[in-house]
Amino acid sequence: MTTAVAFEHVTKEFRHHSAAYQSLRSDLAGLARRLGPSPTLTRDPQGPVLALNAVSFEIAEGSSTAIVGRNGAGKSTALRLISRITYPTKGRVRVRGRVGALIEIGAGVHPELTGRENIWLYGSFLGFSRAGIRRRFDEIVDFAEIGSAVDRQVKHYSTGMALRLGFAIASYLEPAVFIVDESLAVGDGAFQAKCMRRMHQLGRDGATIVFVSHELASVEALCQEAIWLDQGRLREHGPIDEVLRAYNRSLDEASPPPMRAGSAPGVLRCTGVTLRDPAAKVTSTFSIGAPLRVDLALEASEPIADAQVCLRVTDGQWEDLIEVVSPVDHRTRQGRWTVSCSIESLPLNPRLYQLWGSVNGRVASRAEQDQRRSDAAAPTTRLLDWCEVASLRVQADSTTASSAFTGPPVAVRSRWCPALPSETSEFPGG
């Protein structure tokens, strides 16, 4: 199989006092400074920073590959090397064919030029004839949804308009390798879905897709393989499901411990949480509509009464997606105990979610402690502030529609029926 992108023992380093990404332009500027009068050369006392450290991998032509990793792992550096925006300090990067890239807002467009001028300029750089650019011009403008603004300078565009134009230019001028970074996340939901459809189409047409995103559901929907970078080194490269499973495990292991109570510090804390599937197996990955059991371990340093536990599920973008509240526990509790909640069906589309917990209640009076009862009329307060206690991932199955990855997070079960006979299909009075 032909290789589209190859990294051969690639190391990329930059100095603390310089720009993170050296380019030909910055190197020429540095040379001019050194050749000028009385050059001042300084050494960086902290030494170089390795953005990538001896990284080697190959991406096959026509494949869709994700690059995943935490912030600072070297993902954007790898994309800049593929795009030829910068070059490696050591090693070799080989790229086969024309590259289309959307790495940052406004990438590939000049703010002083109009949208029309940018399309012609970009196409000329890629070697297209005037006739070739003209054939694609209307498609680019239609996809970017800029209309009459095509003759306005890009510096007067909104962020969304500049993003749409950059993506349209990069994707419609026949890239052999198309790369997209997190800049896509600033677009609205409808535009993100539109871009995902366009990338699917490019993949079907034979383009090589390289995609960087923290939205793992979108990554899983688009890509067949994944490259996991960690602190500038290659951790894993293989099938998307295997790499994401390993990457998710590393995120779970590195999750910080639950926060202590805020309103009543030291009175109540969450000591742990366990997620289980219908077979009571501990897991953090669930299918659409599958049951979920949450076991929340709590510890009270003082006797508390009227405890009421709340759980919420969010995806970091929308409002609370699920909220469940336990009945009030009128017993007086101290020390450790576990509260369990079963959600019969997770109405969520494929992506990564966060589980939050909080507890309302009150510190029991001495009389209540002695009599082992609770005064239900006494006021309650927040004993444990909202804190993230776990992460869970809902995965796709063979029946999942592609729109589930880019649309709203809420999933509902539906069934499409055959069309009604024509004589009964009209509304009364229609």
Backbone torsions as a table, in degrees:
resi	resn	phi	psi	omega
1	MET	NA	137.4	-177.5
2	THR	-70.6	139.2	179.0
3	THR	-91.6	128.7	178.2
4	ALA	-90.6	-40.0	-178.6
5	VAL	-134.9	132.6	177.8
6	ALA	-136.7	129.6	171.8
7	PHE	-106.9	124.3	-178.8
8	GLU	-117.9	97.8	178.8
9	HIS	50.3	52.2	-174.0
10	VAL	-84.2	126.7	172.5
11	THR	-122.1	132.6	176.1
12	LYS	-127.3	122.1	179.7
13	GLU	-127.9	155.0	174.2
14	PHE	-141.8	160.9	-177.4
15	ARG	-94.9	152.5	-178.1
16	HIS	-59.6	-37.5	-173.4
17	HIS	-89.5	2.2	-178.8
18	SER	-116.7	175.8	176.9
19	ALA	-62.7	148.1	-177.2
20	ALA	-63.9	-32.4	-175.2
21	TYR	-120.5	104.0	178.5
22	GLN	-72.7	138.2	176.7
23	SER	-129.4	174.1	178.8
24	LEU	-59.6	-40.4	-179.2
25	ARG	-61.6	-44.9	-179.2
26	SER	-68.2	-33.9	178.1
27	ASP	-67.4	-40.1	177.2
28	LEU	-64.5	-39.6	177.5
29	ALA	-63.7	-39.7	178.0
30	GLY	-65.6	-38.1	177.6
31	LEU	-63.5	-40.8	179.4
32	ALA	-62.9	-39.6	179.7
33	ARG	-64.8	-39.3	-178.4
34	ARG	-70.0	-31.3	-180.0
35	LEU	-83.4	-11.7	-178.8
36	GLY	-75.2	178.8	-178.1
37	PRO	-68.3	140.4	175.1
38	SER	48.4	58.3	179.3
39	PRO	-63.9	143.7	178.1
40	THR	-113.8	113.6	-179.2
41	LEU	-102.7	130.0	179.7
42	THR	-122.2	150.0	175.8
43	ARG	-102.2	144.0	178.2
44	ASP	-84.2	112.7	-176.5
45	PRO	-65.8	-22.3	-177.9
46	GLN	-88.6	-9.2	-179.7
47	GLY	80.0	170.2	-177.9
48	PRO	-71.4	154.5	175.4
49	VAL	-104.0	129.1	-179.9
50	LEU	-89.6	111.1	173.7
51	ALA	-79.5	-37.3	173.4
52	LEU	-134.1	142.5	-174.2
53	ASN	-131.2	98.8	175.5
54	ALA	53.5	53.1	-177.4
55	VAL	-92.6	130.6	177.1
56	SER	-132.6	129.8	173.2
57	PHE	-163.8	165.0	175.7
58	GLU	-130.0	141.5	176.2
59	ILE	-117.1	123.2	-175.4
60	ALA	-73.3	148.5	178.2
61	GLU	-63.4	133.5	178.7
62	GLY	83.7	2.0	-179.8
63	SER	-93.4	166.6	174.5
64	SER	-118.4	118.5	-173.4
65	THR	-127.6	134.5	175.7
66	ALA	-99.4	146.0	170.1
67	ILE	-113.2	116.1	-176.5
68	VAL	-116.8	162.4	179.5
69	GLY	153.8	167.0	180.0
70	ARG	-73.2	171.6	175.0
71	ASN	-60.0	134.7	-179.2
72	GLY	84.2	7.7	-178.1
73	ALA	-77.0	-18.0	-178.6
74	GLY	111.2	9.7	-175.9
75	LYS	-64.5	-51.3	-178.6
76	SER	-65.9	-33.9	175.9
77	THR	-61.3	-43.7	178.5
78	ALA	-60.3	-42.0	179.5
79	LEU	-65.3	-38.6	179.1
80	ARG	-66.7	-32.4	175.7
81	LEU	-69.8	-41.2	177.7
82	ILE	-64.3	-37.2	-178.4
83	SER	-77.7	-7.2	-177.9
84	ARG	66.1	23.3	172.5
85	ILE	-72.0	-35.5	175.6
86	THR	-135.2	-178.0	-174.9
87	TYR	-141.6	158.2	-174.1
88	PRO	-73.5	151.2	172.5
89	THR	-72.3	-40.3	176.0
90	LYS	-139.4	158.6	179.0
91	GLY	86.5	-168.7	-174.1
92	ARG	-141.2	138.3	174.4
93	VAL	-116.3	122.8	178.0
94	ARG	-113.5	129.4	179.3
95	VAL	-130.2	130.0	-177.3
96	ARG	-103.0	115.7	174.3
97	GLY	97.6	178.8	-177.2
98	ARG	-71.9	137.5	-178.1
99	VAL	-108.1	130.1	169.6
100	GLY	-111.0	130.8	-171.8
101	ALA	-137.3	138.9	169.1
102	LEU	-128.8	90.4	-174.3
103	ILE	-101.2	-29.0	179.8
104	GLU	-150.3	163.1	-179.2
105	ILE	-58.8	129.3	178.5
106	GLY	82.6	4.3	179.2
107	ALA	-62.5	132.7	178.0
108	GLY	86.1	-2.0	178.4
109	VAL	-125.3	146.0	-178.9
110	HIS	-102.7	126.6	-173.6
111	PRO	-64.5	-26.5	-177.4
112	GLU	-82.1	-13.2	-179.6
113	LEU	-96.9	158.1	175.5
114	THR	-76.0	169.3	175.5
115	GLY	-59.6	-42.9	179.7
116	ARG	-60.9	-46.1	-179.1
117	GLU	-64.7	-35.6	178.5
118	ASN	-65.3	-40.2	179.2
119	ILE	-62.0	-45.9	179.9
120	TRP	-66.2	-41.5	-178.9
121	LEU	-64.8	-47.4	-178.7
122	TYR	-62.1	-44.1	179.5
123	GLY	-62.8	-37.8	178.6
124	SER	-65.9	-40.5	177.8
125	PHE	-59.8	-34.6	-178.0
126	LEU	-83.4	-1.9	175.7
127	GLY	91.2	12.7	178.4
128	PHE	-76.5	145.3	172.9
129	SER	-75.2	167.4	177.7
130	ARG	-61.1	-38.4	178.5
131	ALA	-65.6	-38.2	179.5
132	GLY	-66.1	-41.0	178.0
133	ILE	-67.2	-40.8	-178.4
134	ARG	-61.9	-37.1	179.7
135	ARG	-64.3	-30.9	-176.1
136	ARG	-99.0	-7.3	-171.9
137	PHE	-60.0	-50.1	-176.4
138	ASP	-63.2	-37.9	178.7
139	GLU	-63.1	-40.6	-179.7
140	ILE	-64.5	-46.7	-179.2
141	VAL	-64.5	-41.1	-179.3
142	ASP	-65.1	-43.0	-179.0
143	PHE	-65.9	-40.2	-177.6
144	ALA	-73.0	-16.3	178.2
145	GLU	55.7	44.4	-179.6
146	ILE	-105.0	-11.6	173.2
147	GLY	50.4	-128.8	-177.4
148	SER	-67.9	-15.5	179.4
149	ALA	-70.2	-3.9	179.1
150	VAL	-60.8	-24.0	179.4
151	ASP	-101.2	17.7	176.3
152	ARG	-105.7	148.4	177.7
153	GLN	-62.5	140.0	-177.0
154	VAL	-62.4	-27.6	180.0
155	LYS	-63.7	-16.5	177.5
156	HIS	-97.2	4.0	177.5
157	TYR	-79.2	154.3	168.2
158	SER	-73.1	167.9	178.0
159	THR	-58.8	-42.4	-179.8
160	GLY	-64.1	-40.0	179.5
161	MET	-65.5	-42.8	178.7
162	ALA	-63.6	-39.4	178.6
163	LEU	-64.3	-45.9	-179.3
164	ARG	-62.7	-41.6	179.7
165	LEU	-65.1	-45.4	179.8
166	GLY	-60.3	-43.2	179.7
167	PHE	-66.1	-43.0	-177.7
168	ALA	-63.3	-45.3	179.6
169	ILE	-61.5	-47.9	-176.1
170	ALA	-64.9	-33.6	-173.0
171	SER	-92.6	-19.9	-176.7
172	TYR	-100.4	-3.0	178.1
173	LEU	-100.2	43.6	169.9
174	GLU	50.0	59.4	177.9
175	PRO	-73.3	139.2	171.6
176	ALA	-79.2	-33.2	176.1
177	VAL	-126.9	122.9	-178.5
178	PHE	-118.3	123.4	-176.7
179	ILE	-123.6	139.1	-178.1
180	VAL	-134.6	132.1	178.7
181	ASP	-104.7	-169.8	-176.6
182	GLU	-63.8	-7.8	-179.9
183	SER	-57.7	-26.5	179.8
184	LEU	-61.9	-25.5	-175.6
185	ALA	-68.3	-17.6	-178.9
186	VAL	-78.9	-14.3	178.7
187	GLY	-74.4	162.0	177.6
188	ASP	-73.1	170.5	-174.8
189	GLY	-59.5	-40.3	-178.8
190	ALA	-64.8	-40.8	-179.9
191	PHE	-69.0	-39.0	177.5
192	GLN	-60.1	-43.1	178.1
193	ALA	-62.8	-40.1	178.9
194	LYS	-63.0	-42.0	178.9
195	CYS	-66.5	-38.9	178.1
196	MET	-62.2	-41.9	178.0
197	ARG	-63.2	-40.3	179.1
198	ARG	-64.6	-40.6	179.3
199	MET	-67.4	-36.9	174.1
200	HIS	-59.5	-43.0	-179.8
201	GLN	-64.7	-42.6	176.9
202	LEU	-59.3	-41.3	178.2
203	GLY	-62.8	-42.8	178.4
204	ARG	-64.4	-29.8	-180.0
205	ASP	-82.2	-0.8	174.7
206	GLY	103.9	1.8	178.8
207	ALA	-73.6	153.0	174.3
208	THR	-91.6	123.9	-177.0
209	ILE	-106.0	130.5	172.7
210	VAL	-124.1	118.9	-168.3
211	PHE	-127.4	129.0	174.9
212	VAL	-115.5	124.5	178.6
213	SER	-160.0	146.7	171.6
214	HIS	-85.5	-8.9	178.1
215	GLU	-85.0	92.0	-170.1
216	LEU	-67.1	-24.5	177.5
217	ALA	-66.2	-42.7	177.5
218	SER	-65.0	-40.5	177.4
219	VAL	-58.5	-46.4	-177.1
220	GLU	-68.4	-31.4	-179.9
221	ALA	-71.9	-32.7	-172.4
222	LEU	-94.8	-35.4	-165.2
223	CYS	-108.1	150.4	174.6
224	GLN	-97.6	-26.0	-179.1
225	GLU	-129.3	163.5	178.6
226	ALA	-142.6	147.0	173.6
227	ILE	-116.4	123.6	-178.5
228	TRP	-105.5	116.9	176.3
229	LEU	-103.9	139.6	-179.6
230	ASP	-140.1	112.4	179.9
231	GLN	52.8	43.9	175.3
232	GLY	82.3	0.2	-179.7
233	ARG	-115.6	154.0	176.8
234	LEU	-80.4	119.1	178.1
235	ARG	-91.6	-49.4	-179.3
236	GLU	-149.9	152.3	173.9
237	HIS	-146.5	119.2	-177.7
238	GLY	178.4	-161.2	179.3
239	PRO	-55.7	144.5	-172.4
240	ILE	-57.8	-42.3	-175.7
241	ASP	-67.9	-38.3	-179.2
242	GLU	-68.7	-43.1	-178.2
243	VAL	-68.4	-43.2	-179.9
244	LEU	-66.0	-34.4	177.7
245	ARG	-63.2	-44.4	179.1
246	ALA	-67.4	-40.3	179.6
247	TYR	-64.4	-42.1	178.2
248	ASN	-63.8	-37.7	177.7
249	ARG	-62.0	-39.5	-179.9
250	SER	-67.0	-35.1	177.6
251	LEU	-67.4	-40.5	179.1
252	ASP	-63.7	-41.9	-177.8
253	GLU	-66.6	-29.1	-177.1
254	ALA	-94.7	2.5	-178.9
255	SER	-63.5	137.8	179.3
256	PRO	-68.8	155.2	177.9
257	PRO	-65.2	153.2	-179.6
258	PRO	-55.7	149.1	-179.6
259	MET	-71.0	151.6	174.3
260	ARG	-77.8	167.0	179.3
261	ALA	-60.4	145.8	-179.2
262	GLY	-101.3	-42.5	-175.3
263	SER	-77.1	-29.9	178.2
264	ALA	-133.2	75.5	-172.6
265	PRO	-58.7	132.7	176.3
266	GLY	85.9	-13.4	-178.6
267	VAL	-77.7	-44.9	-175.5
268	LEU	-141.8	139.6	175.4
269	ARG	-144.7	157.1	175.1
270	CYS	-92.4	124.9	-177.4
271	THR	-100.6	-8.4	178.9
272	GLY	169.0	162.7	177.7
273	VAL	-142.8	142.6	178.2
274	THR	-126.9	131.5	176.6
275	LEU	-105.9	135.2	-177.2
276	ARG	-131.7	149.7	176.3
277	ASP	-90.8	-177.7	-177.5
278	PRO	-58.6	-25.1	179.2
279	ALA	-90.4	12.5	-179.8
280	ALA	68.2	15.3	177.2
281	LYS	-79.8	135.9	178.2
282	VAL	-72.5	125.2	-178.8
283	THR	-158.5	163.6	174.0
284	SER	-120.4	7.2	-178.7
285	THR	-119.3	129.7	-176.0
286	PHE	-134.5	157.8	176.2
287	SER	-90.5	161.9	177.4
288	ILE	-60.3	128.6	177.8
289	GLY	79.4	3.5	-178.6
290	ALA	-78.6	153.1	174.6
291	PRO	-69.5	154.9	178.0
292	LEU	-138.4	131.1	173.9
293	ARG	-115.2	129.6	-179.9
294	VAL	-111.6	123.2	174.3
295	ASP	-108.7	111.9	-176.1
296	LEU	-106.3	117.7	-179.9
297	ALA	-91.5	126.7	-178.1
298	LEU	-121.9	154.6	177.2
299	GLU	-142.1	125.2	179.9
300	ALA	-110.4	129.7	179.3
301	SER	-83.8	-15.7	176.3
302	GLU	-132.0	158.4	178.0
303	PRO	-63.0	130.9	177.4
304	ILE	-125.0	156.7	-178.5
305	ALA	-135.5	163.6	176.6
306	ASP	55.8	40.9	-179.7
307	ALA	-71.3	135.4	177.6
308	GLN	-135.0	118.3	-174.5
309	VAL	-96.7	136.4	177.8
310	CYS	-121.2	138.3	175.8
311	LEU	-125.0	140.1	177.0
312	ARG	-132.2	149.9	173.6
313	VAL	-120.6	129.7	177.3
314	THR	-132.1	166.6	173.8
315	ASP	-120.5	14.8	176.1
316	GLY	82.8	-5.4	-177.7
317	GLN	-123.9	-39.2	-175.4
318	TRP	-98.4	178.4	172.3
319	GLU	-71.0	-179.0	179.1
320	ASP	-55.1	129.1	-178.1
321	LEU	-89.7	-38.0	179.7
322	ILE	-137.2	137.6	171.2
323	GLU	-140.3	127.8	176.8
324	VAL	-125.9	142.6	-176.2
325	VAL	-128.2	131.7	-179.1
326	SER	-79.6	158.7	170.1
327	PRO	-62.8	157.7	178.4
328	VAL	-71.5	128.5	178.1
329	ASP	-93.4	107.3	-175.1
330	HIS	-80.9	-2.8	178.2
331	ARG	-74.4	154.9	174.7
332	THR	-90.6	126.2	-175.1
333	ARG	-125.2	146.7	174.3
334	GLN	-149.6	151.6	-177.2
335	GLY	84.7	-145.8	-174.3
336	ARG	-104.1	142.1	170.4
337	TRP	-157.1	166.7	-176.4
338	THR	-122.5	135.6	175.2
339	VAL	-110.5	130.7	-179.2
340	SER	-115.6	139.8	177.9
341	CYS	-134.3	132.2	177.2
342	SER	-110.3	120.6	172.2
343	ILE	-96.7	116.6	-169.6
344	GLU	-66.9	-31.0	-178.9
345	SER	-152.8	125.1	179.5
346	LEU	-82.0	107.9	-177.5
347	PRO	-85.8	55.8	-171.4
348	LEU	-128.0	142.9	175.7
349	ASN	-81.9	166.0	-176.3
350	PRO	-63.5	121.7	170.5
351	ARG	175.2	-176.8	-179.1
352	LEU	-93.8	136.9	-177.7
353	TYR	-128.6	160.2	177.2
354	GLN	-115.2	139.7	177.3
355	LEU	-107.6	127.7	-178.4
356	TRP	-116.8	152.4	178.0
357	GLY	-138.4	152.3	173.1
358	SER	-151.4	161.7	-179.9
359	VAL	-137.9	129.0	171.0
360	ASN	-101.7	153.9	179.1
361	GLY	164.9	-157.4	179.8
362	ARG	-157.5	157.4	175.1
363	VAL	-75.9	128.1	-175.8
364	ALA	-71.0	145.4	177.0
365	SER	-75.2	167.2	-179.8
366	ARG	-63.8	-38.7	179.9
367	ALA	-62.9	-41.0	178.9
368	GLU	-65.0	-38.7	-179.7
369	GLN	-64.7	-41.3	-178.7
370	ASP	-68.5	-39.0	-175.4
371	GLN	-93.1	-1.3	178.3
372	ARG	56.7	39.1	178.4
373	ARG	-138.4	171.4	-177.7
374	SER	-120.9	141.4	174.6
375	ASP	-90.5	96.1	-172.8
376	ALA	-64.5	-16.9	-178.4
377	ALA	-82.5	-14.0	-177.9
378	ALA	-70.9	145.5	-178.1
379	PRO	-71.4	149.4	178.0
380	THR	-107.3	165.8	178.5
381	THR	-143.2	176.9	179.2
382	ARG	-81.0	113.0	178.4
383	LEU	-89.1	-29.5	178.4
384	LEU	-135.2	114.7	178.7
385	ASP	-66.3	159.6	177.3
386	TRP	-56.5	128.6	177.4
387	CYS	-146.1	148.4	178.7
388	GLU	-75.4	122.7	-175.5
389	VAL	-108.5	-18.8	-178.8
390	ALA	-167.1	166.1	171.9
391	SER	-121.7	147.6	176.3
392	LEU	-140.4	152.0	179.9
393	ARG	-122.6	130.7	173.6
394	VAL	-97.2	126.1	-175.1
395	GLN	-105.4	160.0	-179.4
396	ALA	-82.1	160.4	170.4
397	ASP	-128.7	-174.1	-173.8
398	SER	-67.3	-17.3	-178.2
399	THR	-97.6	0.7	-175.6
400	THR	-75.5	127.4	177.1
401	ALA	-75.0	150.5	-178.5
402	SER	-63.3	-27.7	-179.6
403	SER	-66.8	-19.0	-179.7
404	ALA	-64.9	-24.4	-176.8
405	PHE	-81.2	-23.6	-173.8
406	THR	-117.1	-10.1	-179.4
407	GLY	-91.1	-161.2	179.4
408	PRO	-60.4	155.3	-177.5
409	PRO	-74.7	-22.4	-175.4
410	VAL	-76.1	132.4	179.8
411	ALA	-113.8	139.3	174.3
412	VAL	-128.2	146.5	177.6
413	ARG	-80.9	135.5	-178.2
414	SER	-143.4	161.2	177.9
415	ARG	-141.0	127.8	-178.6
416	TRP	-93.9	128.0	-176.6
417	CYS	-98.5	156.7	175.8
418	PRO	-59.9	153.5	179.3
419	ALA	-62.1	145.0	178.3
420	LEU	-72.0	155.2	174.7
421	PRO	-55.7	148.8	-173.2
422	SER	-60.0	-33.2	-177.0
423	GLU	-73.0	-12.5	-179.9
424	THR	-116.6	7.6	-173.3
425	SER	-87.4	-11.0	-178.2
426	GLU	-88.4	151.1	176.1
427	PHE	-72.0	149.4	177.0
428	PRO	-56.6	134.2	179.3
429	GLY	80.8	-0.6	-177.4
430	GLY	-80.1	NA	NA
